[in-house]
Amino acid sequence: MATFVLVPGAWNGSWSFEAVVPLLERAGHTVHALTLTGLRPDDENATIASPISTRTPTT
């Protein structure tokens, strides 16, 4: 079968695919649902996503 790498859109994580992953796995596929850096509670502060307006400009 196929291998699926599921990459969520902005401000979402692997939880976005909770309904889809079991369906694909039952059909015999390999599934990798990702959570990108900066969205997990245990990520370092330097990698946590923040709105552009709160970022310090670098010059």
N, C-alpha and C positions, 0 to 999 in steps of 0.2 A: 504494500500500500504506500501511501504518501506520508511525508513529514511536513507538518504545519508549524510555522513559527508565527505566533500571534502577537503583534506589537500594538499596544493601545495608543489612542490619541492623547491629546493634551489632558493633563490632570487625572488620568485614569491609570489603572494598573491591571495586573493579571486577573483581579476579581471581576473585571468587565466581561470575561469570557467564561464565567462559571457555568453558564447554561450550555455553552457550545462545546467545551472540552470533553465532557462525558460522551456526547453524541459522536464526536469524531473518533474517540478512543474505542467506543463500542463497534464502530464501523471498521476497526482494525488499523487506524492511522496512529502515527506518533505525533504528539502535540506538545509544544513548548509555549506556554503563555508567559509573557515577560512583564515585569515591573521595572521600568527604567530607573536609573539612579536618581535620587533626590525625592522619591515619593514614598519610601519606606520609613517608618518611625525611627529605625536605628541608623539611618544614614547620617554622616557627618554634616554639621551645619554648612560647611563650604559647598556641599553638593546639593543642598535642598533647594528646590525651585522656589523662586520668589518673583513677584511682579516686577517688571522693569523699573517702575517708578521708585522702588525701594533700594535699587542697586546703587552702589557708589561708583561714580565714573572713574575709569582708569585713564591716566594720561601719560 
